[in-house]
Each structure stands twice: as C-alpha cells, then as structure tokens.
C-alpha cells in the first residue's frame, strides 16, 4: 500500500517538473519547437463596481432590508406543514 501511494505521489509530482527535465520529456513524441503565437493582447481590465453616484460624486449604496411581514407570509405554510407532519397539530 505504501509503494502504491508513493507511486501516485511521484506520478503527480511529474506534472510540476521543470520543462527541461527528463521527467517532463516524452519518449513517444519528438520535441517540437513551439514559438509564441503572434496574437494581439487585450487591454488591461478596469473594474468599476460603482453604478450610481449622488450629486457630490459619492457612490450610492443600496441596502437590502429584511421585510418581516413578507417573510412571515412566505414561511407560514412551511411551518404549518412542519408542525403537521411532526405530529404537533
């Protein structure tokens, strides 16, 4: 069992071997010289999470408010079923 686990660790470590090492070279395929493709890179991304600003230029933050009446209306049938199947009602 120890040798099996050790062989799995060695096989997994070969994926992180440097490119020029003997472990990373294939015995079946001839090494091909791969040149970097000539592709235009995209511009640098800029994140802007602010979607709305007030008159002074400060970001407007909208908070989610907990609506207890809506929550009670939505959860009442489930609480009823829970009590019904639990044998309380």
N, C-alpha and C positions, 0 to 999 in steps of 0.2 A: 504494500500500500504506500509505503514511504517513497519507493522508487517511482511509482506512478505519479504521485503528487509532485515529486521533484522534476519528472519529465514534463509535466504540464507547466511548471514554473519556468523551465528552460525554454520550452516552445513559446511561451508567452513573452519571455524576455527578448526573443529574437525579433519581435516586432519593433522593439525600441533600440535596436542595434544601429550604430552609425552606418551611413550609406556605403562607405568603402570597406567595411569589414567582411570577413569570409562568411559570416553567418547570413548576411543580407544578400549575398550573391546567389543567383540561381544557377543550378547545374544544367537545366534544361534549355533555357532561353539565353541567347547571346546578349551581352550587354549592349544596349543601344544608346547612342549619344543623343540625349534629348536636349534640344535647345529651348530656351524660354520662348513661348509664343508671343508674337507681336500683337498684343491686344491693348486697346486703349483702356485705361483705368477710369473708374467712376470718380466723381468729385467727392470731397470729404463730406460726410453726412453731418448735419447740424440738427440737434434735437431742440424743438421748441414746444414745450408742453402747455404753455400759456395760450389759451384760445380766446380769452376775453379780458379786456382791461378797462378800468374805470377812467374818469376824466383826467385824473392826475397821472395816469400811466401805470398804476399799480395793478397787479393781477387780481382778478375777481375770483374768489374761491366759493364754490357752491358746496354746502354740506348736505349730506343725506340725513334726513330727520326720521326718527322712529315714530310711526303712527300707531299708537296702541289700539285705537278703535278698529282700524283695518286688520291689525294682527289678531285681535280677539275674534272678529267676524270670520277670518280665514281659518283659524285654528280650532274654533268651537266644534265643528263637525268631527274633526280628527280626535279631539279629546273625548267627545261623546262615544265614538267607536272604540277608543282605547278602554274606556270605562265599561262599555257594553260587553266587549269580548273578554275583559279582565274579570267579569263576574261581580262587579260592584253595583251595576244597575240591573 
